[in-house]
Amino acid sequence: MQHPKRIAIIGSGLVGSLLAIYLEKRGHQVDVYDRRPDIRQTEFSGRSINLAMSDRGWKSLRSVGIDEEIKSLGIPMDKRAIHPMEGDVYFQYYGKEGEAIYSISRGVLNKKMIDLAEEAGAKFIFESKVWDVALPEATIFLGESENEPWSPVAYDHVFGADGAFSRVRHKMQRRSLFNYSQEFLEAGYKELTIPANPDGTHKLDKNSLHIWPRGNFMLIALPNLDGSFTCTLFMPLQGDNSFEALHDEKTVENFFGHYFEDVRGEIDNLKKYFFQNPTSTLVTIKCFPWTYWDKVALVGDSAHAIVPFYGQGMNAGFEDIALLNDLMNVHGDDWETIFKQYEQQRKPNADAIAELSLRNFREMSSKTADPDFLLRKKIENWFSEKHPDKWIPLYTRVTFSTKPYAEALHEDERQQRIMDEVMKMENIKGEWQTERVEARILELLASS
């Protein structure tokens, strides 16, 4: 049990809204502030990457009783559909039969989460700019602009859920012994759309995450309930085959005609939306500590922004909230212990999924079309089916498990060393499904 507290959450995104639901259900009084207008009253920005809900996210939603409502907003994807430059589309299943990730529109989900948080009792204050936080007092300062007088509002606790460029974290960064780093990819992204057929059906297989791997750039497409696909083009910001090089309608038309010929004609108003939608950047942010005594804590992207290539940003943020709730169950009103254990347990896992997400970018953009990589994955899956107690594929550990991300990273590095040796075996391409290969993997596992 906890005594009711007045709590401010800065940021009405997915993680902030879920935190509000958890806290309200525990009996706390929650105010959620956001600089933006209420997204339920505005058109979404054209700066979205569809979300991929996996086991960690579902567990966090299930714990607070909203998983079934959210599941109705998504479409299960049980495989990748790879669109090579030449040849037919082929499929790579994610896991065992019945295992799938769910494609959910970020805008649709965020609106629903705000509704559910309000139903739970949270108060949302939109178009409200938090300029500063007095950390020792858990007091926030509101104002119309940075140069006008600010109004203080005192709380018992403040949570920063205001994203990668968090105002709350910025205040924490100004204290000594606060470590912070940010690393931008040299690639950015742009959103496009494949509309539904006239009868509302999908133009591509709706239960697949579609990938057009092209080396240092790629296009992906995730299905929506209305029959459309949200497409995201990831590519370098500068250089050959970059956003900089696609500077007019002709170059865009030629580029898509050459690299994405099978869907060029299906992308809605390609040239119009290519230039209308913003080109966004991709950043990894790491920091520590995430808390200030028993007063202020960072959650989600405010603490650990990652690139989206494992589809785990939202899932990791939701896992933050579930862990906080578990710690509240154990430690009650001892908020200092709750916050300290929260950051100590989550930090190694946040760093691990940040690294795995960067690695998956290289895999998705280039290796998914590489014959040696495909053979490697076939061998791993074949051996895993024969020895599920000895070999769990990395994707399964990350996506269809709630085991720590740090454990998944450690095991993947061990398994990759083993597979490096297996791929050196004589005639591995012709004899990969043999007792000889099975025995070699068992030998390497025993000695690793």
TASUL-V921993 format. One line per field, one symbol per residue. psi: psi as a letter, one per 20 degrees, with the letter a starting at -180 (. if undefined). A space follows every 50 residues. Layout:
# TASUL-V921993
psi=???
This chain:
# TASUL-V921993
psi=qqqpqppppopkagggggggggggiijqopppqphrroiijrqriklqpq qnpahgghghhhhjkjhhghhiirppojrqopnrhqrqprqoqhbrpipq qppppgggggghhgghhghiiqppnrlopohrpoghilpqpqrhrhirqq pqpqrhqppokkahlphghhhhhiqqkoppqqopqjqaqpprporrrhjj rqirpikqoppnpkdjrqpqpqqqhjirpoqpoprqhraqmrhhhmirhg hgghghhghlhijgiipolghghghgqqoqrpqppqrprirockgqqqqb hhhmprqjijkjggggghhgghgggghhhgicjmhggggghghhhhghhg hghgghhghhghghhghijpghghgghggghghhhhmiihooqghggghk rjqqhhgggghghghhhghgggiiqpkhhikhlrhggghgggghghi.
